[in-house]
Amino acid sequence: MSTEMLTYLFVGASFALYIYIAIRSRAGSTGEYYVAGKGVHPIANGMATGADWMSAASFISMAGIISFVGRDGAVYLMGWTGGYVLLAMCLAPYLRKFGKFTVPDFVGERYYSQLARVVAVVCVIFISFTYVAGQMRGVGIVFSRYLEVDINIGVMIGMAIVFVYAVLGGMKGITYTQVAQYCVMIFAFMVPAIFISMMITGNPIPQLGFGSNVVGTEMSVLEKLNGLSEELGFAQYTDGSKSTIDMFFITMALMVGTAGLPHVIVRFFTTPTVRDARKSAGYALLFIAVLYTTAPAVASFARINLLNTVSEASYKDLPDWFANWENSGLIAWTDKNNDGKIQYHPGKPMEGKPQFTDERGANGERLVANNPTANNNELYVDRDIMVLANPEIAQLPGWVIALVAAGGLAAALSTAAGLLLVISTSISHDLLKRNLMPNISDKQELLAARGAAAVAIVIAGLFGIYPPAFVAQVVAFAFGLAAASFFPAILMGIFYKRMNKEGAVTGMIVGLVFTFSYIVYFKFINPGANSADNWLFGVSPEGIGTIGMMLNFAVSIVICHLTKAPPQEIQDMVEDIRVPTSKGAAGARVEGEAGEPARA
């Protein structure tokens, strides 16, 4: 069976499974739609959390960006992993004990303010739409290559699939769909990694292969990469171009941003008890570690394969995978010196994305209309294809290539569904039910949630069709916005009784506006100024969320001490959330540690 037919079979079967699960798990109430009825087993919730958190950025783009930038790409690995530990240990159990549906619900109740709730909803929408853009972009990339459709058509197909199981099943359907998606995703990531590790190092365990010698040489994988990079004029793979301060700020922004991501936090509201929330956090960390400890090895193997295959190679002698990805618009070659060979050297890549014409060059290559500016580099490679193209570059069997396609779609769709659910519940529950239309029935609220999800999917599709950057970079912006807005409000809401509504609301607004403005200025308004010479304190847009977080903390603390302290019942509620055995005023509204029913 051809690779194309295998891809249709694998992708079609996985989609059928997701839709079947959504139909069987259809939500019949707002409790099931928002938090799956709080009845998800910790292991299932851990797998669903892993799938929700390991987005297209983790599956598709993280290894891709590490493959291209080497040491600098480690910020994504360290930041996202460290952030999940922070979330699991310091925030998740307390938020679960509070017992509400959404993060804006917590913010609104903790800060006894409808304004705080509305600001939190705005933050959710900003963060979630920024994040979901990367997921829909990932869906489009997979479809464009493996099913040979335009990226925009691929995004639309992804929208339709997410619409079915997100709108129909709600959190209940999404949770069990994400369990299946995690299994598909991790299998798809590990199988080619094991194959390629065996081919390059002779070791079947990628994590160990990463530290082993390349077959037939006395050089380690990293030594081999450093040598290949230097031969082509690149800096050593293990060298970095980012300053230490920028590395620190990006890592911190990703870390605290993870702890403030609303679609991850809400996962811990779905377990029966607080103890189960802690257990599911531990399971999720274990499931996530499988992929994250493998990513550096996959990145290195992909880079070795790419350099060995294309550098100084004749275009006519290239294997089929190059033409396949060229047809998808994600690789481009311009023969500047007319020698028929690919010159892959340091230099400014093509401006924007390649705009292919219908014409063919003298060597049979597809010509591009937007030729690159003057430099010696003839090759454009989209970073986001490295994980997806790696099995083809290594000439693995067709079923492995098809499996990777299904895994990439699973990664993108699982996170997209979680984000869209968070957007819809924030609008229906926090904006309508708890603010603008408090008298609507449960049925009307559920209908509003599904309608909001449908609208959100359309907007998310537009973001996917017109993405502002590479998948990992887009997601990094979302983490920065979460770090600057939600994280301080949530952390102080749990651990600082004196924090009041005035401080929290002002801090969130300042943090969000500052971070969003900085990103928009350097990425959209004046991208030509996007360099270390013009950045504030040398901090890039990817790391500016850390400064936004600091501003949020500073403004919140100053304002809260200049205004009236929170009411005593709010302070008692904070005590009850923090101390499991407390019998404070909030005890009537939340579950106890053992998960006993809430008292009337």
C-alpha positions in Angstrom: 0.0 0.0 0.0 1.3 3.5 -0.9 2.3 6.0 1.8 -0.5 8.3 0.6 -3.1 5.6 1.1 -1.6 4.6 4.5 -1.8 8.2 5.5 -5.5 8.5 4.6 -6.1 5.3 6.4 -4.3 6.3 9.7 -5.7 9.9 9.7 -9.2 8.8 8.8 -9.2 6.0 11.4 -8.0 8.5 14.1 -10.6 11.1 13.1 -13.4 8.4 13.2 -12.2 7.4 16.7 -12.3 11.0 18.0 -15.8 11.6 16.6 -17.1 8.2 18.0 -15.8 9.1 21.5 -17.3 12.6 21.3 -20.7 11.1 20.4 -20.5 8.5 23.1 -19.4 11.2 25.7 -21.8 13.9 24.7 -22.3 16.5 27.4 -25.9 16.7 28.7 -25.4 19.5 31.3 -23.2 22.5 31.9 -21.3 20.5 34.6 -20.4 17.9 32.0 -19.7 20.5 29.3 -17.4 22.6 31.5 -15.6 20.1 33.8 -16.7 16.6 32.6 -19.0 16.2 35.7 -15.8 16.2 37.9 -15.7 12.4 37.5 -12.5 11.7 35.5 -10.1 9.1 36.8 -6.6 10.5 37.7 -4.8 8.4 35.1 -7.2 9.3 32.3 -7.0 13.0 33.4 -3.2 12.8 33.4 -3.2 11.5 29.8 -5.7 14.1 28.8 -3.7 16.8 30.5 -0.6 15.6 28.7 -2.4 15.7 25.3 -3.9 19.1 26.1 -0.5 20.6 27.2 1.7 19.0 24.5 0.4 21.0 21.6 1.6 21.2 18.0 4.4 23.4 19.4 5.6 20.4 21.4 5.1 17.7 18.8 5.9 19.6 15.6 7.8 22.7 16.4 9.9 22.3 19.5 12.2 19.7 18.1 12.2 21.7 14.8 13.3 24.9 16.5 16.0 23.1 18.5 17.1 21.4 15.3 17.8 24.8 13.7 19.0 27.0 16.6 20.7 24.4 18.8 21.3 25.5 22.4 19.0 28.5 22.1 16.1 26.2 21.5 16.5 24.7 24.9 14.6 27.5 26.5 11.4 25.9 25.2 12.3 22.6 26.7 13.3 24.0 30.1 10.6 26.6 30.3 7.6 24.4 29.5 8.7 21.5 31.6 9.6 23.6 34.6 6.4 25.5 34.3 4.3 22.3 34.4 6.1 21.3 37.6 5.3 24.7 39.1 1.6 24.4 38.1 1.2 20.9 39.4 2.9 21.5 42.7 1.9 25.1 43.6 -1.4 25.9 42.0 -3.5 22.9 40.7 -4.5 21.3 44.0 -5.6 24.7 45.5 -7.6 25.7 42.4 -9.3 22.3 42.4 -10.2 22.7 46.1 -11.9 26.0 45.2 -14.3 23.9 43.1 -15.3 26.3 40.3 -15.7 25.8 36.6 -13.2 28.3 35.1 -10.2 30.4 35.9 -12.2 33.7 35.5 -14.6 32.1 38.0 -11.8 31.8 40.5 -10.6 35.4 39.8 -14.1 36.8 40.1 -14.9 35.0 43.3 -11.5 35.5 45.0 -11.4 39.2 44.1 -15.2 39.6 44.8 -15.6 41.7 41.7 -17.4 41.4 38.4 -14.8 43.7 36.8 -12.1 41.3 37.8 -14.1 38.5 36.2 -14.5 40.5 33.0 -10.7 41.3 32.9 -10.0 37.7 33.4 -12.3 36.7 30.5 -10.5 39.2 28.3 -7.1 37.7 29.3 -8.4 34.2 28.5 -9.5 35.3 25.1 -6.2 37.0 24.3 -4.1 34.1 25.5 -6.3 31.3 24.0 -6.6 32.9 20.5 -2.9 33.6 20.4 -2.2 30.0 21.4 -4.8 28.4 19.1 -3.3 30.1 16.1 -0.2 27.9 16.4 -2.4 24.8 16.6 -4.4 25.5 13.5 -1.2 26.3 11.7 0.2 22.9 12.7 -3.0 21.2 11.3 -2.6 23.1 8.0 1.0 22.0 7.7 0.2 18.3 8.2 -2.7 18.4 5.8 -0.8 20.3 3.1 2.0 17.7 3.0 0.5 14.4 3.6 -3.0 14.8 2.1 -1.7 17.1 -0.6 -4.1 19.9 0.0 -3.5 23.6 0.4 -2.5 24.7 4.0 -5.7 26.9 4.2 -7.9 23.9 3.1 -6.1 21.8 5.8 -6.9 24.4 8.5 -10.6 24.3 7.4 -10.7 20.5 7.6 -9.2 20.7 11.1 -11.8 23.3 12.1 -14.6 20.9 11.0 -13.2 18.0 13.1 -12.7 20.1 16.2 -16.2 21.6 15.8 -17.7 18.1 15.9 -16.1 16.8 19.1 -15.6 20.1 21.0 -19.0 21.6 20.4 -20.8 18.3 20.8 -18.9 16.7 23.7 -17.7 19.6 25.7 -15.1 18.9 28.4 -16.5 15.4 28.8 -16.0 14.5 25.2 -12.7 16.4 24.9 -11.3 14.6 27.9 -11.7 11.1 26.6 -10.8 12.2 23.1 -7.6 13.6 24.4 -6.8 10.2 26.1 -6.9 8.6 22.6 -5.0 11.5 21.1 -2.2 11.2 23.7 -1.8 7.5 22.8 -1.7 8.3 19.0 0.7 11.3 19.6 3.2 9.5 21.8 3.3 6.4 19.7 3.8 8.6 16.6 6.6 10.5 18.2 8.5 7.6 19.7 8.4 5.0 16.8 10.4 7.1 14.3 12.7 8.3 17.1 13.6 4.7 17.9 14.1 3.8 14.3 16.3 6.8 13.6 18.3 6.4 16.9 19.1 2.9 15.8 20.2 4.1 12.3 22.4 6.9 13.5 23.8 5.6 16.8 22.9 1.9 17.0 21.1 2.6 20.3 17.3 1.9 20.3 16.6 4.3 23.2 16.7 7.9 21.8 17.5 9.5 25.1 20.7 7.3 25.3 21.4 7.6 21.6 21.6 11.4 22.0 24.7 10.9 24.1 26.2 8.0 22.0 28.6 8.0 19.1 27.5 8.1 15.5 27.7 4.7 13.9 31.1 4.2 12.2 32.8 7.2 13.9 34.4 8.0 17.2 32.3 11.2 17.4 29.3 11.8 19.6 26.0 13.1 18.0 26.7 16.6 19.2 30.4 16.5 18.0 29.2 15.3 14.6 26.7 18.2 14.4 29.2 20.7 15.5 31.6 19.5 12.7 28.9 19.5 10.0 27.7 23.0 11.0 31.2 24.4 10.9 31.9 22.9 7.5 28.9 24.8 6.1 29.9 28.0 7.8 27.3 27.9 10.6 28.2 28.4 14.3 28.6 25.3 16.3 25.3 23.6 17.2 26.1 23.7 20.9 26.8 27.4 20.8 24.1 30.0 21.3 23.4 33.4 20.0 21.0 34.6 22.6 22.3 36.6 25.6 22.2 35.0 29.0 19.6 37.6 30.2 17.4 36.9 27.3 17.7 33.1 27.8 16.7 33.6 31.4 13.7 35.9 30.7 12.3 33.6 27.9 12.7 30.5 30.1 11.0 32.3 33.0 8.2 33.6 30.8 7.5 30.1 29.5 7.6 28.6 33.0 5.2 31.0 34.7 3.2 31.3 31.6 2.6 27.5 31.7 1.3 27.9 35.3 -1.1 30.6 34.1 -2.5 28.8 31.0 -6.3 28.5 31.5 -6.9 25.5 29.4 -4.3 23.5 31.4 -5.6 24.7 34.8 -9.2 23.8 34.0 -8.1 20.2 33.5 -7.6 19.9 37.3 -11.2 20.9 37.9 -12.4 17.6 36.3 -11.2 15.1 38.9 -13.5 13.9 41.7 -11.3 15.1 44.6 -8.4 17.3 45.5 -6.3 14.2 46.1 -7.1 13.0 42.6 -6.1 16.4 41.2 -2.6 15.9 42.7 -2.4 12.3 41.4 -3.4 13.4 37.9 -0.7 16.1 38.0 1.9 13.5 38.8 0.7 11.1 36.0 0.6 14.0 33.5 4.2 14.9 34.3 5.2 11.3 33.7 3.4 11.2 30.4 4.8 14.5 29.3 8.3 13.5 30.2 8.3 10.7 27.6 8.1 13.2 24.7 10.1 16.0 26.3 13.1 13.8 27.1 13.1 12.5 23.5 12.8 15.9 21.7 16.5 16.9 21.9 17.5 13.6 20.4 14.9 13.9 17.6 16.1 17.5 16.9 19.7 16.4 16.6 19.0 13.4 14.4 16.8 15.5 12.1 19.6 18.1 11.7 22.2 15.4 10.9 19.9 13.8 8.3 19.1 17.2 6.7 22.7 18.4 6.4 23.9 15.0 5.1 21.1 14.9 2.5 20.9 18.4 1.0 24.3 20.1 1.5 26.1 20.5 -1.8 23.8 17.9 -3.3 22.6 18.0 -6.9 18.9 18.9 -7.0 18.3 16.1 -9.6 19.8 13.5 -7.3 17.7 14.4 -4.2 15.3 11.8 -2.9 11.5 12.2 -3.4 10.9 13.7 0.0 12.4 17.0 -1.0 10.1 17.5 -4.0 7.1 16.4 -1.8 7.8 19.1 0.8 8.6 21.6 -2.0 5.1 20.9 -3.5 3.6 21.7 -0.1 5.3 25.1 -0.1 7.5 24.5 3.0 10.8 24.1 1.3 12.2 26.3 -1.5 15.5 26.3 -3.4 16.8 29.1 -5.6 19.8 28.2 -7.8 21.7 31.5 -7.6 25.0 30.4 -9.1 23.4 28.1 -11.7 25.4 25.0 -10.8 22.4 22.8 -10.1 23.5 22.1 -6.5 22.0 23.2 -3.2 24.2 25.8 -1.4 23.0 25.7 2.2 25.0 28.3 4.1 24.4 31.0 6.8 22.6 34.0 5.5 19.3 35.7 5.7 16.5 33.3 4.5 13.8 34.2 2.1 11.6 37.1 3.2 8.4 35.6 4.5 7.1 32.4 3.1 8.1 31.3 -0.5 5.5 32.2 -3.1 5.8 29.5 -5.7 4.9 29.9 -9.3 3.7 27.3 -11.8 7.0 27.5 -13.7 9.9 25.0 -13.4 13.5 25.9 -13.4 16.3 24.3 -15.4 16.8 21.6 -12.9 13.1 20.9 -12.5 12.7 22.9 -9.3 9.6 25.0 -8.6 10.4 28.6 -9.0 9.5 31.2 -6.4 8.4 34.8 -7.1 9.9 36.3 -4.0 13.6 35.7 -4.5 15.7 36.1 -1.3 17.8 39.2 -0.7 21.5 39.1 -1.5 23.2 36.3 0.5 24.8 33.0 -0.2 22.0 30.9 1.2 19.9 29.1 -1.6 17.7 27.0 0.7 14.5 27.9 2.6 13.3 25.3 5.1 10.3 25.9 7.3 11.3 24.8 10.9 7.9 23.4 11.6 8.4 20.5 9.1 11.5 18.9 10.7 9.7 16.3 12.9 7.2 15.6 10.2 9.8 15.2 7.4 12.3 13.3 9.5 10.9 9.8 8.8 11.0 10.6 5.0 14.5 12.0 5.2 15.6 8.8 7.0 13.7 6.7 4.4 11.6 4.9 7.0 8.6 2.7 6.0 5.4 4.3 4.7 3.4 3.3 7.7 5.8 5.2 10.0 5.3 8.4 7.9 1.5 7.9 8.0 1.7 7.5 11.8 3.6 10.7 12.2 1.0 12.5 10.2 -1.8 11.2 12.5 0.3 12.1 15.6 0.9 15.7 14.4 -2.8 16.2 13.9 -3.6 14.6 17.3 -1.2 17.1 19.0 -2.7 20.1 17.3 -6.3 19.1 17.6 -6.1 18.1 21.2 -4.8 21.5 22.4 -7.0 23.4 20.0 -10.1 21.7 21.4 -9.1 22.5 25.0 -8.4 26.2 24.1 -11.7 26.6 22.3 -13.6 25.1 25.2 -12.0 27.5 27.6 -13.0 30.4 25.3 -16.6 29.2 25.0 -17.0 28.5 28.7 -15.5 31.9 29.6 -18.0 33.6 27.4 -21.1 31.5 28.3 -20.4 31.0 32.0 -18.4 34.0 33.2 -19.6 36.7 30.8 -23.2 35.7 30.3 -24.3 33.6 33.2 -22.3 35.3 35.9 -22.5 38.8 34.5 -24.8 39.9 31.7 -27.6 37.3 31.8 -27.7 35.8 35.3 -31.3 34.4 34.8 -30.6 32.1 31.8 -31.4 28.4 32.4 -28.8 25.6 32.4 -30.0 24.6 28.9 -29.7 28.1 27.6 -26.2 28.4 29.0 -25.2 25.1 27.4 -26.5 26.4 24.1 -24.6 29.6 24.5 -21.4 27.7 25.2 -21.8 25.7 22.0 -22.5 28.8 20.0 -19.5 30.5 21.4 -17.3 27.5 20.6 -18.6 27.6 17.0 -17.7 31.2 16.6 -14.3 30.7 18.3 -13.5 27.9 15.9 -14.1 30.2 12.9 -11.9 32.9 14.4 -9.2 30.3 15.3 -9.2 29.1 11.7 -8.5 32.6 10.4 -5.6 32.8 12.8 -4.4 29.5 11.4 -4.6 30.7 7.9 -2.8 34.0 8.7 -0.3 33.0 11.4 2.1 35.7 12.7 5.1 33.4 13.1 6.4 29.9 13.5 4.2 27.7 15.7 6.6 27.6 18.7 7.0 31.4 18.5 3.3 32.0 18.4 2.8 29.7 21.4 5.7 31.5 23.2 3.7 34.8 22.9 0.7 33.1 24.5 2.8 32.0 27.4 4.1 35.5 27.8 0.6 36.9 28.0 -0.4 34.3 30.5 2.7 35.0 32.6 2.0 38.8 32.6 -1.7 38.5 33.4 -3.0 35.4 35.1 0.0 34.0 37.0 0.4 36.8 39.6 -3.4 37.1 40.1 -3.7 33.3 40.7 -0.6 33.0 42.9 -1.4 36.0 45.1 -5.0 34.9 45.2 -4.0 31.6 46.8 -1.1 32.7 49.0 -1.6 36.4 49.8 -4.7 37.2 51.8 -4.1 40.9 51.7 -4.4 41.1 47.9 -7.7 42.8 47.0 -9.7 43.4 43.9 -8.2 46.8 43.1 -4.6 45.5 43.1 -5.4 42.3 41.2 -7.4 44.0 38.4 -4.9 46.9 38.0 -2.0 44.4 37.9 -3.6 42.2 35.3 -4.4 45.1 33.0 -0.9 46.6 33.3 0.8 43.3 32.7 -1.4 42.3 29.8 -1.3 45.7 28.0 2.5 46.1 28.5 3.3 42.6 27.2 0.8 42.7 24.3 2.0 46.1 23.2 5.6 45.1 23.2 5.0 42.0 21.2 2.8 43.8 18.7 5.3 46.6 18.2 8.3 44.5 17.5 6.5 41.7 15.6 3.9 43.7 13.5 4.3 47.5 13.7 8.1 47.8 13.4 9.6 44.3 12.8 12.7 46.0 11.4 13.6 47.2 14.9 13.3 43.6 16.4 16.9 43.3 17.5 18.8 43.1 20.8 19.9 46.7 20.3 16.3 48.0 20.5 14.9 45.6 23.1 14.1 46.8 26.6 17.0 45.5 28.8 18.0 43.2 25.9 14.8 41.1 26.4 13.2 39.8 23.2 9.4 39.7 22.6 9.4 36.0 23.5 10.7 36.8 27.0 9.0 40.1 27.7 6.2 38.3 29.6 8.6 38.0 32.5 8.9 41.8 32.8 5.1 42.0 32.4 4.8 39.6 35.3 7.1 41.7 37.4 5.1 44.8 36.6 1.9 43.0 37.5 3.3 41.9 40.9 4.7 45.4 41.7 1.5 47.3 40.7 -0.8 44.8 42.4 1.1 45.0 45.7 1.4 48.8 45.7 -2.3 49.3 44.8 -3.6 46.7 47.3 -1.8 48.5 50.2 -3.2 51.8 49.1 -6.7 50.5 49.1 -9.0 48.7 51.5 -8.2 45.1 52.6 -10.5 42.3 51.3 -13.6 41.4 53.3 -13.0 39.0 56.2 -15.0 36.2 54.5 -12.7 36.4 51.5 -9.6 36.1 53.7 -11.3 33.1 55.4 -11.9 31.6 52.0 -8.2 31.9 51.1 -7.3 30.2 54.4 -9.7 27.4 53.6 -8.3 26.9 50.1 -4.7 26.8 51.3 -5.1 24.6 54.4 -7.0 21.3 53.6 -8.1 20.8 57.2 -9.4 24.3 57.7 -13.0 24.8 58.5 -13.1 28.4 57.3 -16.1 30.2 55.7 -15.3 28.7 52.3 -15.8 25.2 53.7 -19.4 25.5 52.8 -18.6 26.0 49.1 -15.7 23.6 48.4 -14.8 20.0 48.8 -12.7 18.7 51.7 -9.4 17.0 51.2 -10.9 13.5 51.1 -13.5 14.6 48.5 -16.6 14.5 50.7 -19.6 16.3 49.3 -19.8 20.0 49.8 -21.8 21.0 52.8 -25.1 22.6 52.4 
